[in-house]
Amino acid sequence: MRVALVGLPKSGKSTLFAAVAEAGGSGVHLDRPDQEHLAVVKVPDERLDWLEDHYKPKKKTSAEIEFLDVPGIDLSSDAGRRHGRMHLSAVRQSDMIVMVLRDFRRHAESVPLYRERVNPAADLEELHSEMLFSDLEQVAARIEKLQAAVRKPTPDRDRNVRELELMQRMQEVLEDEKPLTEAISDPADVKMARAFAFQTLKPALVVLNCDEEAASGGEGDRFGGYPAIRLSARIEEEIASLQPEERGEFMEAMGISVPARDRLIRSCCSVMNINTFLTASESEVHAWLIPAGADALTAAGQIHSDIARGFIRAQVIAFEDLKSAGDEKKARAAGKYRLEGKHYIIQDGDEILFKFNV
């Protein structure tokens, strides 16, 4: 799962990226501000920590999310716009977009204003319009090719006709300045459109980078039609630079209960509709991310194709049931373990042992 961080210049996007990467990731290099930077971040999960304490395994493997820092997109000039478009392919290759908006007033003397303003609503409108225009260009180019293709009696003509109808419908929505999520709902159309990785078809989250005293916004907020969270990237970067044993005291002094990294990851998983399932033994405890609604066979294949190929059944227990019981023996006595088939829908927090034969 890859998340692209996008924003206008001086939004604090790269500061947030550095905080997230340094607090729980690897691979961050910020020596070239005009380049994309990638960090692989471990997903914090107290359930995995509990399983580690319980099983005392040789290895603990957290689920991971990739965060991509895309250079600031300066839409105030043609040169800046052209430079920003050089990085759009990286955004298209990501699974989700996080739009970081400047909402801090302090430090204006050291952090110059973009367009001489602090206006997150206007900044979001500008980013959104650029993504709409980029998708519209892509759709228009595809329509031109399809119009030429449907004139020929090829084996793919029927499919091309269906795709042309879809593209024309999407063009109308984009010209109406609406995202592509409002153009399609039929699963077949969604599948066809996803092949083109349109930006306004991707799940998106807004991060309002604000002053410290305003950074305690609750979960479930919305801004400009998008799910949103508030945080102070500057404070989070300072937290990330501290030793782990010092972070708790500093966060308490600042009135921060949960680090931004944890809130950001949790919000991304929610927007992406992602669940976590767990596997545990004396050799390894492992957390796995999986789309909500995925079945046991899909989960088995995520671990290894041989497990899916030889799938027999899945032994499942909800993590909270295991934790409440205290150990496997008591959980079994309470009837909390159950056997499920390949079509069982994975629930968030399931601990699973797959039985298979190859």
Residue pairs with C-beta under 8 A, 6 or more apart in sequence:
1 65
1 66
1 95
1 96
1 268
1 272
1 274
1 289
2 65
2 66
2 67
2 68
2 93
2 94
2 95
2 96
3 65
3 66
3 67
3 68
3 94
3 95
3 96
3 97
3 98
3 268
4 68
4 70
4 90
4 91
4 94
4 96
4 97
4 98
5 13
5 16
5 17
5 67
5 68
5 69
5 70
5 98
5 100
6 13
6 70
6 73
6 91
6 97
6 98
6 99
6 100
6 127
7 13
7 72
7 73
7 99
7 100
7 101
7 102
7 123
7 127
8 72
8 73
8 74
8 75
8 101
8 102
8 114
8 123
8 126
8 127
9 72
9 73
9 74
9 114
10 72
10 102
10 111
10 112
10 113
10 114
11 72
11 100
11 101
11 102
11 114
11 123
11 209
12 100
12 102
12 104
12 111
12 209
12 233
12 234
13 69
13 70
13 72
13 100
13 209
13 233
14 30
14 33
14 37
14 69
14 72
15 209
15 233
15 234
15 236
15 237
16 100
16 207
16 209
16 231
16 233
16 236
16 237
16 260
16 264
17 28
17 30
17 37
17 39
17 67
17 69
18 28
18 30
18 237
18 240
19 233
19 236
19 237
19 239
19 240
19 260
19 261
20 39
20 41
20 67
20 236
20 240
20 260
20 261
20 264
21 27
21 28
21 39
21 41
21 67
22 28
22 237
22 240
22 241
23 236
23 239
23 240
23 259
23 261
24 41
24 42
24 44
24 261
25 39
25 40
25 41
25 42
25 67
26 39
26 40
27 37
27 38
27 39
27 40
28 37
28 39
29 37
30 37
30 69
33 71
34 71
34 83
35 71
36 68
36 69
36 70
36 71
36 87
36 90
37 68
37 69
38 66
38 67
38 68
38 69
39 66
39 67
39 69
40 64
40 65
40 66
41 64
41 65
41 66
41 67
41 261
41 265
42 62
42 63
42 64
43 62
43 63
43 64
43 65
43 265
43 269
43 276
43 287
43 289
44 62
44 261
44 262
44 265
45 62
45 63
45 276
45 287
47 276
47 278
47 287
47 319
47 323
47 349
48 60
48 62
48 278
48 285
48 286
48 287
50 319
50 323
51 278
51 280
51 285
51 319
51 351
52 60
52 285
54 280
54 327
55 280
55 281
55 282
55 285
56 282
57 280
57 281
57 282
57 283
57 284
57 285
58 282
58 283
58 284
59 283
59 284
59 285
60 284
60 285
60 286
61 284
61 285
61 286
61 287
62 287
63 276
63 287
63 288
63 289
65 265
65 268
65 289
68 90
68 91
68 94
70 87
70 90
70 91
71 83
71 84
71 87
72 84
73 80
73 81
73 84
73 87
73 127
73 130
74 80
74 81
74 83
74 84
74 114
75 81
75 84
75 126
75 127
75 130
76 114
76 115
81 130
84 130
85 134
88 134
88 199
91 97
91 199
92 197
92 198
92 199
93 197
94 202
95 202
95 203
95 272
96 202
96 203
96 204
96 205
96 268
96 271
96 272
97 131
97 199
97 202
97 203
97 204
97 205
98 204
98 205
98 206
98 207
98 264
98 268
99 124
99 127
99 204
99 205
99 206
99 207
99 226
100 207
100 209
100 233
101 120
101 123
101 124
101 206
101 207
101 208
101 209
101 223
102 114
102 118
102 120
102 123
102 209
103 118
103 120
103 208
103 209
103 210
103 211
103 214
103 230
104 111
104 118
104 209
104 210
104 211
104 232
104 234
105 118
105 211
106 211
107 234
108 118
114 123
115 122
120 208
120 223
121 223
121 224
124 206
124 223
124 224
124 226
125 224
128 179
128 200
128 224
129 177
131 179
131 199
131 200
132 174
132 177
132 178
132 179
132 200
134 199
135 170
135 174
135 180
135 198
135 199
135 200
135 201
136 171
136 174
136 175
138 196
138 198
139 167
139 170
139 171
139 174
139 198
140 171
142 163
142 167
142 196
143 164
143 167
143 168
143 171
146 160
146 163
146 164
146 167
147 164
149 156
149 157
149 160
150 157
150 160
150 161
150 164
154 160
162 192
163 192
166 184
166 189
166 192
166 193
169 183
169 184
170 180
170 183
170 184
170 193
170 198
172 183
173 179
173 180
173 182
173 183
174 180
174 183
174 200
179 200
179 201
180 193
180 198
180 200
180 201
181 200
181 201
184 190
184 193
193 201
194 201
203 271
203 272
203 273
204 226
204 271
205 226
205 227
205 228
205 229
205 267
205 268
205 271
206 223
206 224
206 226
206 227
206 228
206 229
207 228
207 229
207 230
207 231
207 264
208 217
208 223
208 228
208 229
208 230
208 231
209 231
209 232
209 233
210 230
210 231
210 232
211 232
212 232
212 234
212 235
212 254
214 230
214 232
215 230
215 231
215 232
215 235
215 256
216 230
216 255
216 256
217 228
217 229
217 230
217 231
219 229
219 263
219 266
219 267
220 227
221 227
221 228
221 229
221 230
222 228
227 267
227 270
227 271
229 263
229 264
229 267
231 260
231 263
231 264
232 260
233 260
235 254
235 256
236 259
236 260
236 261
238 250
239 247
239 250
239 251
239 256
239 259
239 260
240 261
242 250
247 259
251 257
251 259
268 274
269 275
269 276
269 289
272 291
273 291
273 292
273 293
274 289
274 290
274 291
274 292
275 289
275 290
275 291
275 292
275 294
275 346
275 347
275 348
275 349
276 287
276 288
276 289
276 290
276 348
276 349
277 287
277 288
277 290
277 299
277 346
277 347
277 348
277 349
277 350
277 351
277 352
278 285
278 286
278 287
278 288
278 319
278 349
278 350
278 351
278 352
279 285
279 286
279 288
279 303
279 351
279 352
279 353
279 354
280 286
280 351
281 353
288 299
288 302
288 303
290 298
290 299
290 302
290 346
292 348
293 345
294 345
294 346
295 342
295 343
295 344
295 345
295 346
296 311
296 314
296 316
296 340
296 341
296 342
296 343
296 344
296 346
296 352
296 354
297 308
297 311
297 342
297 343
298 308
298 346
299 314
299 346
299 352
299 354
300 307
300 308
300 311
300 314
300 342
300 354
300 356
301 307
301 308
303 354
306 356
306 358
307 354
307 356
308 356
309 356
309 358
310 356
310 357
310 358
311 342
311 354
311 355
311 356
312 355
312 356
312 357
313 339
313 340
313 341
313 354
313 355
314 339
314 340
314 341
314 342
314 344
314 352
314 353
314 354
314 355
315 337
315 338
315 339
315 340
315 352
315 353
315 354
315 355
316 337
316 338
316 339
316 340
316 344
316 350
316 351
316 352
317 331
317 336
317 337
317 338
317 350
317 351
318 336
318 347
318 349
318 350
318 351
319 349
319 350
319 351
320 349
321 331
321 334
321 336
322 328
322 331
322 336
322 351
325 331
325 334
325 336
328 337
331 337
346 352
